[in-house]
Amino acid sequence: MNRIIYQSESGGVAVIIPTESVELALKDVPEGVPYEIVDAADIPSDRYFRNAWVMRDCCVEHDLDKCKEIGHDRRRQQRAEEFAPLDRVISLQLPGMDMVAAEAGRQLIRNKYALIQDVIEGASTPDEIKTALEANK
């Protein structure tokens, strides 16, 4: 089945899935915006890096730099979630809580995410970034 794609104002790729015919769906493309009619197979089925899609020569591809930005954002979010319980221990400084152990745990997390950061920076495909992030779950 065909799809209509065009570069959206926000920088991503808009995908229109015609319900009846491509011709009728063309009314949904903003006036004056270049578009392409492509096969559904020309659009990535994995939406993990959806915000990094760009329109290139009749198909949708990933902008690797944008994928890396998204990967770093997700890495930071994962790291913050792991830090949260240890941060709580340190910030509350409750008697009987081992601050040294909490800080050692934080360092282990820092080390792990430094490695993930290196993988993201050195990645040559979106799949490498996704694998590094998902291996952490």
Secondary structure as GFF3:
##gff-version 3
##sequence-region A 1 137
A	DSSP	beta_strand	2	7	.	.	.	ID=ss1
A	DSSP	beta_strand	13	16	.	.	.	ID=ss2
A	DSSP	alpha_helix	22	25	.	.	.	ID=ss3
A	DSSP	three_ten_helix	26	28	.	.	.	ID=ss4
A	DSSP	beta_strand	35	39	.	.	.	ID=ss5
A	DSSP	three_ten_helix	40	42	.	.	.	ID=ss6
A	DSSP	three_ten_helix	50	52	.	.	.	ID=ss7
A	DSSP	beta_strand	53	56	.	.	.	ID=ss8
A	DSSP	beta_strand	59	62	.	.	.	ID=ss9
A	DSSP	alpha_helix	64	92	.	.	.	ID=ss10
A	DSSP	alpha_helix	99	122	.	.	.	ID=ss11
A	DSSP	alpha_helix	126	134	.	.	.	ID=ss12
###
